[in-house]
């Protein structure tokens, strides 16, 4: 497994496994911690994403029958903490996986 600081968030990935989502009050986006697989190589990385890109992720997960919206809303946006973190494995028993995904697909 390769550890890297960041990957190109505009690239297309074979698989993205999201483990944590972080929100800092007042920010205009989120940070996601994940493992990505591309060309049979696995990397740990973090992405800063806009709310529009996050809506894309929620939509893709809903298509797979995974609804993270309520947990995200309660744990991140309704929290009084300055920095809030959602560990998806604590909520769902595992991280969530998106196959064949790019953060810029279908962005208007």
C-alpha positions in Angstrom: 0.0 0.0 0.0 1.3 3.4 -0.9 0.9 6.4 1.4 0.8 9.8 -0.3 -0.2 13.3 0.7 -2.7 14.1 -2.0 -4.0 12.9 -5.3 -5.6 14.8 -8.2 -9.2 15.2 -7.2 -10.2 15.6 -10.9 -8.9 12.2 -11.9 -11.0 9.1 -12.5 -10.5 6.3 -9.9 -11.3 2.6 -10.1 -12.4 2.6 -6.5 -12.7 5.1 -3.7 -13.3 3.9 -0.1 -14.3 6.8 2.2 -13.3 6.3 5.8 -13.8 9.7 7.5 -15.5 13.0 6.7 -14.4 16.2 8.5 -16.1 19.6 8.6 -14.8 22.8 10.1 -17.5 25.3 10.9 -17.7 28.1 8.4 -15.8 26.2 5.7 -17.2 26.0 2.2 -16.5 22.3 1.8 -15.4 19.1 3.5 -12.4 17.0 3.9 -12.7 13.3 3.1 -10.1 10.7 4.2 -10.1 7.7 1.9 -8.3 4.9 0.1 -8.3 5.1 -3.6 -7.4 2.4 -6.1 -6.2 3.3 -9.5 -4.4 1.1 -12.0 -4.2 -1.7 -9.4 -2.4 0.6 -6.9 -3.9 1.5 -3.5 -3.3 4.9 -1.9 -4.4 6.5 1.3 -5.2 10.2 0.8 -7.3 13.2 1.8 -9.5 15.3 -0.5 -10.9 18.7 0.1 -14.3 18.7 -1.7 -17.0 21.3 -2.3 -20.5 20.8 -1.1 -21.5 20.2 -4.8 -19.0 17.4 -5.0 -20.2 16.0 -1.7 -23.8 16.0 -3.0 -22.4 13.9 -5.9 -21.0 11.4 -3.4 -24.3 11.2 -1.5 -26.2 10.7 -4.7 -23.8 7.8 -5.8 -24.1 6.2 -2.4 -27.9 6.5 -2.5 -27.9 4.6 -5.8 -26.2 1.8 -3.9 -28.7 1.9 -1.1 -26.4 3.7 1.4 -27.9 6.8 2.9 -25.2 8.8 4.9 -27.1 12.1 4.9 -28.7 11.9 8.3 -25.5 10.8 10.0 -23.6 13.6 8.2 -26.2 16.2 9.1 -26.3 15.2 12.8 -22.6 14.5 13.4 -21.1 17.3 11.3 -23.5 20.2 10.7 -25.6 20.1 13.9 -22.5 19.7 16.1 -21.4 22.7 18.3 -17.8 21.7 17.8 -15.5 23.9 15.7 -14.2 20.8 13.9 -16.4 17.7 13.6 -15.5 14.3 12.3 -17.6 11.4 11.1 -16.0 7.9 11.2 -18.2 6.0 8.7 -17.1 2.6 10.2 -18.6 3.6 13.5 -21.9 4.5 11.9 -22.2 1.8 9.2 -19.8 -0.9 10.5 -17.4 -0.2 7.6 -16.3 2.5 5.3 -18.3 3.3 2.1 -17.0 2.4 -1.3 -17.6 4.1 -4.7 -16.5 2.2 -7.8 -15.4 3.9 -11.0 -15.7 7.4 -9.7 -14.4 10.9 -10.4 -15.2 13.9 -8.2 -15.9 15.9 -11.3 -18.4 13.6 -13.0 -21.6 15.4 -13.9 -20.7 18.7 -12.3 -22.7 21.6 -13.7 
